[in-house]
Amino acid sequence: MGNASAKAVEAKAVDIAAPSNTEKPKLKPCCACPETKRARDACIIENGEENCGPLIEEHKACMRKMGFNI
């Protein structure tokens, strides 16, 4: 019995420590970088994706800066 409770405590300690080691974005992807997202989306609608490369890359850079793996 003593071993079972010790294993449970160890498992809880690992679960608590894991989030602090990896920094996760604080926002959802849909809410991050609204300015670059708005400009990118408007360009894509008006001009087509193939003509909006710089705006798409700017939005990707913003998302990376916010902690998203894009």
PDB file of N, CA, C and O in Angstrom:
ATOM      1  N   MET A   1       0.818  -1.197   0.000  1.00  0.00           N
ATOM      2  CA  MET A   1       0.000   0.000   0.000  1.00  0.00           C
ATOM      3  C   MET A   1       0.860   1.258   0.000  1.00  0.00           C
ATOM      4  O   MET A   1       0.536   2.215  -0.703  1.00  0.00           O
ATOM      5  N   GLY A   2       1.900   1.281   0.737  1.00  0.00           N
ATOM      6  CA  GLY A   2       2.763   2.456   0.802  1.00  0.00           C
ATOM      7  C   GLY A   2       3.354   2.804  -0.547  1.00  0.00           C
ATOM      8  O   GLY A   2       3.528   3.982  -0.857  1.00  0.00           O
ATOM      9  N   ASN A   3       3.665   1.810  -1.353  1.00  0.00           N
ATOM     10  CA  ASN A   3       4.252   2.083  -2.664  1.00  0.00           C
ATOM     11  C   ASN A   3       3.249   2.721  -3.614  1.00  0.00           C
ATOM     12  O   ASN A   3       3.623   3.568  -4.426  1.00  0.00           O
ATOM     13  N   ALA A   4       1.996   2.333  -3.525  1.00  0.00           N
ATOM     14  CA  ALA A   4       0.985   2.872  -4.433  1.00  0.00           C
ATOM     15  C   ALA A   4       0.806   4.375  -4.215  1.00  0.00           C
ATOM     16  O   ALA A   4       0.700   5.124  -5.186  1.00  0.00           O
ATOM     17  N   SER A   5       0.770   4.822  -2.977  1.00  0.00           N
ATOM     18  CA  SER A   5       0.588   6.250  -2.729  1.00  0.00           C
ATOM     19  C   SER A   5       1.826   7.040  -3.129  1.00  0.00           C
ATOM     20  O   SER A   5       1.707   8.185  -3.565  1.00  0.00           O
ATOM     21  N   ALA A   6       2.997   6.463  -2.991  1.00  0.00           N
ATOM     22  CA  ALA A   6       4.222   7.146  -3.409  1.00  0.00           C
ATOM     23  C   ALA A   6       4.236   7.325  -4.922  1.00  0.00           C
ATOM     24  O   ALA A   6       4.657   8.369  -5.420  1.00  0.00           O
ATOM     25  N   LYS A   7       3.776   6.308  -5.661  1.00  0.00           N
ATOM     26  CA  LYS A   7       3.719   6.424  -7.120  1.00  0.00           C
ATOM     27  C   LYS A   7       2.727   7.498  -7.537  1.00  0.00           C
ATOM     28  O   LYS A   7       2.980   8.230  -8.494  1.00  0.00           O
ATOM     29  N   ALA A   8       1.612   7.605  -6.842  1.00  0.00           N
ATOM     30  CA  ALA A   8       0.614   8.615  -7.170  1.00  0.00           C
ATOM     31  C   ALA A   8       1.173  10.015  -6.943  1.00  0.00           C
ATOM     32  O   ALA A   8       0.916  10.922  -7.734  1.00  0.00           O
ATOM     33  N   VAL A   9       1.931  10.192  -5.873  1.00  0.00           N
ATOM     34  CA  VAL A   9       2.532  11.489  -5.586  1.00  0.00           C
ATOM     35  C   VAL A   9       3.549  11.835  -6.665  1.00  0.00           C
ATOM     36  O   VAL A   9       3.595  12.979  -7.117  1.00  0.00           O
ATOM     37  N   GLU A  10       4.370  10.869  -7.089  1.00  0.00           N
ATOM     38  CA  GLU A  10       5.359  11.111  -8.134  1.00  0.00           C
ATOM     39  C   GLU A  10       4.673  11.498  -9.444  1.00  0.00           C
ATOM     40  O   GLU A  10       5.133  12.405 -10.137  1.00  0.00           O
ATOM     41  N   ALA A  11       3.599  10.832  -9.782  1.00  0.00           N
ATOM     42  CA  ALA A  11       2.884  11.127 -11.021  1.00  0.00           C
ATOM     43  C   ALA A  11       2.317  12.536 -10.985  1.00  0.00           C
ATOM     44  O   ALA A  11       2.369  13.246 -11.990  1.00  0.00           O
ATOM     45  N   LYS A  12       1.780  12.952  -9.854  1.00  0.00           N
ATOM     46  CA  LYS A  12       1.245  14.301  -9.734  1.00  0.00           C
ATOM     47  C   LYS A  12       2.353  15.336  -9.853  1.00  0.00           C
ATOM     48  O   LYS A  12       2.150  16.380 -10.472  1.00  0.00           O
ATOM     49  N   ALA A  13       3.509  15.073  -9.278  1.00  0.00           N
ATOM     50  CA  ALA A  13       4.629  16.004  -9.358  1.00  0.00           C
ATOM     51  C   ALA A  13       5.083  16.173 -10.798  1.00  0.00           C
ATOM     52  O   ALA A  13       5.427  17.284 -11.204  1.00  0.00           O
ATOM     53  N   VAL A  14       5.093  15.117 -11.571  1.00  0.00           N
ATOM     54  CA  VAL A  14       5.488  15.197 -12.970  1.00  0.00           C
ATOM     55  C   VAL A  14       4.467  16.004 -13.757  1.00  0.00           C
ATOM     56  O   VAL A  14       4.846  16.824 -14.593  1.00  0.00           O
ATOM     57  N   ASP A  15       3.170  15.786 -13.506  1.00  0.00           N
ATOM     58  CA  ASP A  15       2.128  16.519 -14.214  1.00  0.00           C
ATOM     59  C   ASP A  15       2.206  18.013 -13.916  1.00  0.00           C
ATOM     60  O   ASP A  15       1.991  18.829 -14.813  1.00  0.00           O
ATOM     61  N   ILE A  16       2.500  18.374 -12.712  1.00  0.00           N
ATOM     62  CA  ILE A  16       2.578  19.778 -12.335  1.00  0.00           C
ATOM     63  C   ILE A  16       3.815  20.425 -12.946  1.00  0.00           C
ATOM     64  O   ILE A  16       3.759  21.576 -13.380  1.00  0.00           O
ATOM     65  N   ALA A  17       4.921  19.705 -12.985  1.00  0.00           N
ATOM     66  CA  ALA A  17       6.172  20.266 -13.484  1.00  0.00           C
ATOM     67  C   ALA A  17       6.165  20.424 -14.999  1.00  0.00           C
ATOM     68  O   ALA A  17       6.818  21.333 -15.510  1.00  0.00           O
ATOM     69  N   ALA A  18       5.464  19.589 -15.727  1.00  0.00           N
ATOM     70  CA  ALA A  18       5.502  19.614 -17.188  1.00  0.00           C
ATOM     71  C   ALA A  18       5.050  20.944 -17.781  1.00  0.00           C
ATOM     72  O   ALA A  18       5.738  21.444 -18.671  1.00  0.00           O
ATOM     73  N   PRO A  19       3.944  21.553 -17.356  1.00  0.00           N
ATOM     74  CA  PRO A  19       3.533  22.811 -17.967  1.00  0.00           C
ATOM     75  C   PRO A  19       4.537  23.947 -17.757  1.00  0.00           C
ATOM     76  O   PRO A  19       4.672  24.806 -18.628  1.00  0.00           O
ATOM     77  N   SER A  20       5.241  23.974 -16.628  1.00  0.00           N
ATOM     78  CA  SER A  20       6.177  25.061 -16.389  1.00  0.00           C
ATOM     79  C   SER A  20       7.419  24.948 -17.269  1.00  0.00           C
ATOM     80  O   SER A  20       8.072  25.958 -17.531  1.00  0.00           O
ATOM     81  N   ASN A  21       7.759  23.757 -17.725  1.00  0.00           N
ATOM     82  CA  ASN A  21       8.929  23.579 -18.587  1.00  0.00           C
ATOM     83  C   ASN A  21       8.673  24.048 -20.002  1.00  0.00           C
ATOM     84  O   ASN A  21       9.598  24.513 -20.669  1.00  0.00           O
ATOM     85  N   THR A  22       7.455  23.940 -20.476  1.00  0.00           N
ATOM     86  CA  THR A  22       7.136  24.338 -21.839  1.00  0.00           C
ATOM     87  C   THR A  22       6.193  25.522 -21.782  1.00  0.00           C
ATOM     88  O   THR A  22       5.142  25.464 -21.144  1.00  0.00           O
ATOM     89  N   GLU A  23       6.581  26.612 -22.465  1.00  0.00           N
ATOM     90  CA  GLU A  23       5.723  27.782 -22.481  1.00  0.00           C
ATOM     91  C   GLU A  23       4.720  27.640 -23.608  1.00  0.00           C
ATOM     92  O   GLU A  23       5.092  27.518 -24.775  1.00  0.00           O
ATOM     93  N   LYS A  24       3.455  27.657 -23.254  1.00  0.00           N
ATOM     94  CA  LYS A  24       2.396  27.545 -24.244  1.00  0.00           C
ATOM     95  C   LYS A  24       1.819  28.929 -24.498  1.00  0.00           C
ATOM     96  O   LYS A  24       1.836  29.783 -23.611  1.00  0.00           O
ATOM     97  N   PRO A  25       1.311  29.154 -25.701  1.00  0.00           N
ATOM     98  CA  PRO A  25       0.695  30.444 -25.987  1.00  0.00           C
ATOM     99  C   PRO A  25      -0.473  30.709 -25.053  1.00  0.00           C
ATOM    100  O   PRO A  25      -1.212  29.794 -24.689  1.00  0.00           O
ATOM    101  N   LYS A  26      -0.633  31.966 -24.670  1.00  0.00           N
ATOM    102  CA  LYS A  26      -1.713  32.324 -23.751  1.00  0.00           C
ATOM    103  C   LYS A  26      -3.017  32.593 -24.495  1.00  0.00           C
ATOM    104  O   LYS A  26      -4.089  32.585 -23.890  1.00  0.00           O
ATOM    105  N   LEU A  27      -2.932  32.832 -25.804  1.00  0.00           N
ATOM    106  CA  LEU A  27      -4.117  33.083 -26.619  1.00  0.00           C
ATOM    107  C   LEU A  27      -4.402  31.901 -27.527  1.00  0.00           C
ATOM    108  O   LEU A  27      -3.528  31.076 -27.791  1.00  0.00           O
ATOM    109  N   LYS A  28      -5.619  31.834 -27.994  1.00  0.00           N
ATOM    110  CA  LYS A  28      -5.948  30.860 -29.031  1.00  0.00           C
ATOM    111  C   LYS A  28      -5.451  31.416 -30.355  1.00  0.00           C
ATOM    112  O   LYS A  28      -5.376  32.635 -30.513  1.00  0.00           O
ATOM    113  N   PRO A  29      -5.107  30.559 -31.312  1.00  0.00           N
ATOM    114  CA  PRO A  29      -4.611  31.051 -32.603  1.00  0.00           C
ATOM    115  C   PRO A  29      -5.569  32.027 -33.290  1.00  0.00           C
ATOM    116  O   PRO A  29      -5.130  32.943 -33.984  1.00  0.00           O
ATOM    117  N   CYS A  30      -6.851  31.836 -33.101  1.00  0.00           N
ATOM    118  CA  CYS A  30      -7.824  32.720 -33.764  1.00  0.00           C
ATOM    119  C   CYS A  30      -7.801  34.131 -33.192  1.00  0.00           C
ATOM    120  O   CYS A  30      -8.236  35.072 -33.855  1.00  0.00           O
ATOM    121  N   CYS A  31      -7.298  34.291 -31.968  1.00  0.00           N
ATOM    122  CA  CYS A  31      -7.328  35.595 -31.308  1.00  0.00           C
ATOM    123  C   CYS A  31      -5.984  36.316 -31.333  1.00  0.00           C
ATOM    124  O   CYS A  31      -5.910  37.496 -30.991  1.00  0.00           O
ATOM    125  N   ALA A  32      -4.935  35.626 -31.732  1.00  0.00           N
ATOM    126  CA  ALA A  32      -3.602  36.227 -31.752  1.00  0.00           C
ATOM    127  C   ALA A  32      -3.412  37.037 -33.030  1.00  0.00           C
ATOM    128  O   ALA A  32      -3.936  36.674 -34.083  1.00  0.00           O
ATOM    129  N   CYS A  33      -2.676  38.115 -32.940  1.00  0.00           N
ATOM    130  CA  CYS A  33      -2.283  38.947 -34.083  1.00  0.00           C
ATOM    131  C   CYS A  33      -3.470  39.392 -34.929  1.00  0.00           C
ATOM    132  O   CYS A  33      -3.487  39.127 -36.131  1.00  0.00           O
ATOM    133  N   PRO A  34      -4.455  40.053 -34.349  1.00  0.00           N
ATOM    134  CA  PRO A  34      -5.638  40.433 -35.128  1.00  0.00           C
ATOM    135  C   PRO A  34      -5.341  41.424 -36.249  1.00  0.00           C
ATOM    136  O   PRO A  34      -6.004  41.396 -37.286  1.00  0.00           O
ATOM    137  N   GLU A  35      -4.344  42.309 -36.055  1.00  0.00           N
ATOM    138  CA  GLU A  35      -4.044  43.302 -37.089  1.00  0.00           C
ATOM    139  C   GLU A  35      -3.495  42.632 -38.341  1.00  0.00           C
ATOM    140  O   GLU A  35      -3.962  42.900 -39.448  1.00  0.00           O
ATOM    141  N   THR A  36      -2.498  41.756 -38.168  1.00  0.00           N
ATOM    142  CA  THR A  36      -1.908  41.107 -39.337  1.00  0.00           C
ATOM    143  C   THR A  36      -2.878  40.112 -39.955  1.00  0.00           C
ATOM    144  O   THR A  36      -2.873  39.900 -41.167  1.00  0.00           O
ATOM    145  N   LYS A  37      -3.701  39.508 -39.126  1.00  0.00           N
ATOM    146  CA  LYS A  37      -4.689  38.551 -39.644  1.00  0.00           C
ATOM    147  C   LYS A  37      -5.720  39.273 -40.516  1.00  0.00           C
ATOM    148  O   LYS A  37      -6.083  38.792 -41.590  1.00  0.00           O
ATOM    149  N   ARG A  38      -6.181  40.415 -40.049  1.00  0.00           N
ATOM    150  CA  ARG A  38      -7.196  41.181 -40.792  1.00  0.00           C
ATOM    151  C   ARG A  38      -6.640  41.622 -42.148  1.00  0.00           C
ATOM    152  O   ARG A  38      -7.307  41.484 -43.173  1.00  0.00           O
ATOM    153  N   ALA A  39      -5.412  42.153 -42.147  1.00  0.00           N
ATOM    154  CA  ALA A  39      -4.796  42.610 -43.397  1.00  0.00           C
ATOM    155  C   ALA A  39      -4.559  41.435 -44.345  1.00  0.00           C
ATOM    156  O   ALA A  39      -4.800  41.542 -45.547  1.00  0.00           O
ATOM    157  N   ARG A  40      -4.089  40.319 -43.800  1.00  0.00           N
ATOM    158  CA  ARG A  40      -3.844  39.122 -44.618  1.00  0.00           C
ATOM    159  C   ARG A  40      -5.136  38.614 -45.239  1.00  0.00           C
ATOM    160  O   ARG A  40      -5.182  38.328 -46.435  1.00  0.00           O
ATOM    161  N   ASP A  41      -6.179  38.501 -44.435  1.00  0.00           N
ATOM    162  CA  ASP A  41      -7.455  37.981 -44.931  1.00  0.00           C
ATOM    163  C   ASP A  41      -8.067  38.890 -45.993  1.00  0.00           C
ATOM    164  O   ASP A  41      -8.593  38.409 -46.997  1.00  0.00           O
ATOM    165  N   ALA A  42      -7.998  40.209 -45.772  1.00  0.00           N
ATOM    166  CA  ALA A  42      -8.553  41.146 -46.753  1.00  0.00           C
ATOM    167  C   ALA A  42      -7.799  41.040 -48.077  1.00  0.00           C
ATOM    168  O   ALA A  42      -8.408  41.068 -49.146  1.00  0.00           O
ATOM    169  N   CYS A  43      -6.479  40.919 -48.002  1.00  0.00           N
ATOM    170  CA  CYS A  43      -5.670  40.794 -49.215  1.00  0.00           C
ATOM    171  C   CYS A  43      -6.021  39.513 -49.962  1.00  0.00           C
ATOM    172  O   CYS A  43      -6.169  39.525 -51.184  1.00  0.00           O
ATOM    173  N   ILE A  44      -6.152  38.421 -49.241  1.00  0.00           N
ATOM    174  CA  ILE A  44      -6.469  37.141 -49.885  1.00  0.00           C
ATOM    175  C   ILE A  44      -7.830  37.201 -50.576  1.00  0.00           C
ATOM    176  O   ILE A  44      -7.990  36.687 -51.683  1.00  0.00           O
ATOM    177  N   ILE A  45      -8.811  37.828 -49.922  1.00  0.00           N
ATOM    178  CA  ILE A  45     -10.151  37.923 -50.507  1.00  0.00           C
ATOM    179  C   ILE A  45     -10.132  38.798 -51.765  1.00  0.00           C
ATOM    180  O   ILE A  45     -10.752  38.460 -52.773  1.00  0.00           O
ATOM    181  N   GLU A  46      -9.418  39.920 -51.696  1.00  0.00           N
ATOM    182  CA  GLU A  46      -9.409  40.864 -52.806  1.00  0.00           C
ATOM    183  C   GLU A  46      -8.475  40.460 -53.942  1.00  0.00           C
ATOM    184  O   GLU A  46      -8.798  40.669 -55.112  1.00  0.00           O
ATOM    185  N   ASN A  47      -7.309  39.878 -53.606  1.00  0.00           N
ATOM    186  CA  ASN A  47      -6.264  39.670 -54.601  1.00  0.00           C
ATOM    187  C   ASN A  47      -5.880  38.219 -54.844  1.00  0.00           C
ATOM    188  O   ASN A  47      -5.169  37.925 -55.805  1.00  0.00           O
ATOM    189  N   GLY A  48      -6.332  37.315 -53.999  1.00  0.00           N
ATOM    190  CA  GLY A  48      -5.930  35.916 -54.112  1.00  0.00           C
ATOM    191  C   GLY A  48      -4.674  35.641 -53.296  1.00  0.00           C
ATOM    192  O   GLY A  48      -3.813  36.507 -53.141  1.00  0.00           O
ATOM    193  N   GLU A  49      -4.586  34.431 -52.785  1.00  0.00           N
ATOM    194  CA  GLU A  49      -3.493  34.055 -51.891  1.00  0.00           C
ATOM    195  C   GLU A  49      -2.119  34.244 -52.527  1.00  0.00           C
ATOM    196  O   GLU A  49      -1.176  34.668 -51.858  1.00  0.00           O
ATOM    197  N   GLU A  50      -2.004  33.928 -53.818  1.00  0.00           N
ATOM    198  CA  GLU A  50      -0.708  33.989 -54.497  1.00  0.00           C
ATOM    199  C   GLU A  50      -0.145  35.410 -54.551  1.00  0.00           C
ATOM    200  O   GLU A  50       1.056  35.577 -54.764  1.00  0.00           O
ATOM    201  N   ASN A  51      -0.979  36.439 -54.365  1.00  0.00           N
ATOM    202  CA  ASN A  51      -0.539  37.833 -54.428  1.00  0.00           C
ATOM    203  C   ASN A  51      -0.344  38.477 -53.054  1.00  0.00           C
ATOM    204  O   ASN A  51      -0.138  39.688 -52.967  1.00  0.00           O
ATOM    205  N   CYS A  52      -0.406  37.692 -51.991  1.00  0.00           N
ATOM    206  CA  CYS A  52      -0.347  38.249 -50.640  1.00  0.00           C
ATOM    207  C   CYS A  52       0.779  37.650 -49.802  1.00  0.00           C
ATOM    208  O   CYS A  52       0.700  37.635 -48.574  1.00  0.00           O
ATOM    209  N   GLY A  53       1.805  37.169 -50.450  1.00  0.00           N
ATOM    210  CA  GLY A  53       2.910  36.514 -49.749  1.00  0.00           C
ATOM    211  C   GLY A  53       3.492  37.315 -48.601  1.00  0.00           C
ATOM    212  O   GLY A  53       3.652  36.765 -47.511  1.00  0.00           O
ATOM    213  N   PRO A  54       3.823  38.612 -48.794  1.00  0.00           N
ATOM    214  CA  PRO A  54       4.412  39.381 -47.693  1.00  0.00           C
ATOM    215  C   PRO A  54       3.489  39.506 -46.477  1.00  0.00           C
ATOM    216  O   PRO A  54       3.954  39.434 -45.340  1.00  0.00           O
ATOM    217  N   LEU A  55       2.200  39.689 -46.707  1.00  0.00           N
ATOM    218  CA  LEU A  55       1.265  39.796 -45.590  1.00  0.00           C
ATOM    219  C   LEU A  55       1.096  38.455 -44.876  1.00  0.00           C
ATOM    220  O   LEU A  55       0.949  38.411 -43.655  1.00  0.00           O
ATOM    221  N   ILE A  56       1.118  37.385 -45.629  1.00  0.00           N
ATOM    222  CA  ILE A  56       1.019  36.049 -45.031  1.00  0.00           C
ATOM    223  C   ILE A  56       2.244  35.785 -44.164  1.00  0.00           C
ATOM    224  O   ILE A  56       2.125  35.279 -43.049  1.00  0.00           O
ATOM    225  N   GLU A  57       3.422  36.130 -44.681  1.00  0.00           N
ATOM    226  CA  GLU A  57       4.654  35.919 -43.918  1.00  0.00           C
ATOM    227  C   GLU A  57       4.707  36.801 -42.682  1.00  0.00           C
ATOM    228  O   GLU A  57       5.206  36.379 -41.638  1.00  0.00           O
ATOM    229  N   GLU A  58       4.199  38.021 -42.791  1.00  0.00           N
ATOM    230  CA  GLU A  58       4.151  38.921 -41.637  1.00  0.00           C
ATOM    231  C   GLU A  58       3.261  38.339 -40.546  1.00  0.00           C
ATOM    232  O   GLU A  58       3.597  38.405 -39.364  1.00  0.00           O
ATOM    233  N   HIS A  59       2.127  37.769 -40.942  1.00  0.00           N
ATOM    234  CA  HIS A  59       1.217  37.161 -39.960  1.00  0.00           C
ATOM    235  C   HIS A  59       1.868  35.927 -39.331  1.00  0.00           C
ATOM    236  O   HIS A  59       1.741  35.713 -38.125  1.00  0.00           O
ATOM    237  N   LYS A  60       2.553  35.126 -40.121  1.00  0.00           N
ATOM    238  CA  LYS A  60       3.253  33.955 -39.576  1.00  0.00           C
ATOM    239  C   LYS A  60       4.307  34.381 -38.563  1.00  0.00           C
ATOM    240  O   LYS A  60       4.444  33.754 -37.513  1.00  0.00           O
ATOM    241  N   ALA A  61       5.056  35.443 -38.866  1.00  0.00           N
ATOM    242  CA  ALA A  61       6.089  35.934 -37.954  1.00  0.00           C
ATOM    243  C   ALA A  61       5.464  36.404 -36.644  1.00  0.00           C
ATOM    244  O   ALA A  61       6.004  36.149 -35.568  1.00  0.00           O
ATOM    245  N   CYS A  62       4.332  37.087 -36.738  1.00  0.00           N
ATOM    246  CA  CYS A  62       3.630  37.535 -35.538  1.00  0.00           C
ATOM    247  C   CYS A  62       3.176  36.343 -34.701  1.00  0.00           C
ATOM    248  O   CYS A  62       3.319  36.344 -33.479  1.00  0.00           O
ATOM    249  N   MET A  63       2.634  35.337 -35.357  1.00  0.00           N
ATOM    250  CA  MET A  63       2.172  34.139 -34.639  1.00  0.00           C
ATOM    251  C   MET A  63       3.337  33.435 -33.946  1.00  0.00           C
ATOM    252  O   MET A  63       3.194  32.971 -32.815  1.00  0.00           O
ATOM    253  N   ARG A  64       4.483  33.354 -34.610  1.00  0.00           N
ATOM    254  CA  ARG A  64       5.662  32.738 -33.992  1.00  0.00           C
ATOM    255  C   ARG A  64       6.101  33.535 -32.775  1.00  0.00           C
ATOM    256  O   ARG A  64       6.476  32.961 -31.752  1.00  0.00           O
ATOM    257  N   LYS A  65       6.055  34.868 -32.885  1.00  0.00           N
ATOM    258  CA  LYS A  65       6.455  35.724 -31.780  1.00  0.00           C
ATOM    259  C   LYS A  65       5.518  35.537 -30.591  1.00  0.00           C
ATOM    260  O   LYS A  65       5.930  35.690 -29.441  1.00  0.00           O
ATOM    261  N   MET A  66       4.277  35.211 -30.864  1.00  0.00           N
ATOM    262  CA  MET A  66       3.301  34.965 -29.807  1.00  0.00           C
ATOM    263  C   MET A  66       3.414  33.566 -29.211  1.00  0.00           C
ATOM    264  O   MET A  66       2.709  33.242 -28.256  1.00  0.00           O
ATOM    265  N   GLY A  67       4.302  32.730 -29.769  1.00  0.00           N
ATOM    266  CA  GLY A  67       4.536  31.414 -29.201  1.00  0.00           C
ATOM    267  C   GLY A  67       3.932  30.252 -29.961  1.00  0.00           C
ATOM    268  O   GLY A  67       4.000  29.111 -29.502  1.00  0.00           O
ATOM    269  N   PHE A  68       3.346  30.520 -31.111  1.00  0.00           N
ATOM    270  CA  PHE A  68       2.741  29.445 -31.896  1.00  0.00           C
ATOM    271  C   PHE A  68       3.784  28.848 -32.841  1.00  0.00           C
ATOM    272  O   PHE A  68       4.632  29.565 -33.371  1.00  0.00           O
ATOM    273  N   ASN A  69       3.716  27.540 -33.046  1.00  0.00           N
ATOM    274  CA  ASN A  69       4.636  26.849 -33.930  1.00  0.00           C
ATOM    275  C   ASN A  69       4.025  26.789 -35.322  1.00  0.00           C
ATOM    276  O   ASN A  69       3.281  25.866 -35.650  1.00  0.00           O
ATOM    277  N   ILE A  70       4.351  27.785 -36.131  1.00  0.00           N
ATOM    278  CA  ILE A  70       3.773  27.910 -37.478  1.00  0.00           C
ATOM    279  C   ILE A  70       4.839  27.538 -38.494  1.00  0.00           C
ATOM    280  O   ILE A  70       4.582  27.569 -39.698  1.00  0.00           O
TER     281      ILE A  70
END
